[in-house]
């Protein structure tokens, strides 16, 4: 049972997220249904606080950046290009693959998107990518086993 908790926890940790956790959980022999559900809920459980705590986090990051004298990162620049080209839907749908859902959520908020729309698009994106990673792993793993 603790394996499923690890799936939830791994999906909640930025940079692990669903792209890594879902395939690992399914390949490890866990129920694909529960792996996908727990990975989705785990990842979403850390996205929601980002949306609602955005203002406090933004103030903290601005103070930190000023102290360190840092400029924006490559990830931030990539996200801004996605935003300018595809808007919030593009950022939400491409974010989990290119920059991570947590960073995409924060950048969407920082570029002026409304909290409700950010949440809607991030939930939709997580649902789509959960299904993609889950079914791709199931199909790929079944195909692999079939030819052994």
N, C-alpha and C positions, 0 to 999 in steps of 0.2 A: 504494500500500500504506500510506503514512503516514496516509491518510484514516481507515483503520480503527483505527489507533493513536489518532488524535484522538477517535474515537467512544469508545474504551475510556477514555481520559483524561478526556474531558468527562463521562462517566457517573460517574466516580469523584469528581469535584469536587462538593462540597456546593453546593446551589442550582442547579446545571445539571441534573444527574441525568438519569434516563431520559425524563422528560416532555418535555424539550427536545431531548436528543441523538438519540433515535430518530426523531422526525419530520424533524429536520434532515438526518440521515444518509440516510434513505430518499428524501427530496425531492431531495437532492444527487445521486441516481443510484447510490448504493451498494447492494450486495446486501441486501435486507431481512432475510434469514436471518442474515447475519454481523453486521449492525448490531444486531439484537436480541440475539444471543448475546454479542457484545462489550460492549454496553451493560449487560446483565445481570451479566456477570462483573466489569466495571469498577465498577459500583455496589456489588456484593457485596464486592469486594475492600477497600472502605473501611468497610463495615458490620461485617465480622467483627472487625477490630481494635478497633472501638468496644466491642463486646461483651466481648472478652477483656481490654481495657485499661481497662475502666470504672472500677475502683477508683482507679487512679492519676489518671485524668482528673477524677474527682469531687473528689478531694483538691485538685488544682490549681485547679479552678473555684471551690471554696469559699474558698480563700485569696484568689483574685483578686477575688471578689465582696465579700469582707469589706474588702479594701483600697479598693475603689472605692465601697463603700457602696450597691451596686445591689440592687434587688429583682428579682423574676422578670419575665420579658418577656411580651408578649402571646402569643407563640407557645407559651411554656410554659403559660400559663393555658389556652389553647385545647386543648393536648394533655391537660392534667389533666381538662378537661371531657369530652373524648372517652374518656379512661381510665375516669372514673367512670360514664359511660353505657354504654360498649361493652367495656371491659376491653382486654386485650392484643390480641385479634384485631381489634377495631375500631381501635385505635391503629395497628396494623401495616397494615391495609388502607386506612385513611384518611390515614395519615401522609404517604405520598409525594405526595399531592395537596395537603394542607392545610398541612403544616409541613416536609416533607422527611423522607426516610427516615432520615437521620443523626440528626436531632433526635428523631424518633420512637423510634429505637433507644435513644438515651441516656435519654430520659424513661421509656421502658418499664423500663429497668434501674434508674433512680433511684426508681421507684415500687414496686420490690421484686420484679419478675418474675425468674424463674430464667433464667440465661444460655441454657440449651438451648432453652427455650420462646421466648425472644425471637428467637433465631437461626432457629428453625423458622418462626415467624410472619413474620419479615422476609423470609426466602427465599421463602415462599409469596406474600407480597405483591408482592415484586419480580417474581416469575414471572408473576403475574396481570397486573400493570400493564405489564410488558414486552409481553405478548401483546396487551393492549388497545391500547396506543399503537402497536405495530407494525401490527396488522391494521387499526386505524382509519385510520392514515396510508396504508397500502396501498390500502384500499378508497376512501378519500376522494380520494387522488391519481388512482386509476384512474377514478373517477367524474368528476373534474375534467377529465381528459384526454379522456374520452369525449365531453364536451359542447363541446369546442373545435373 
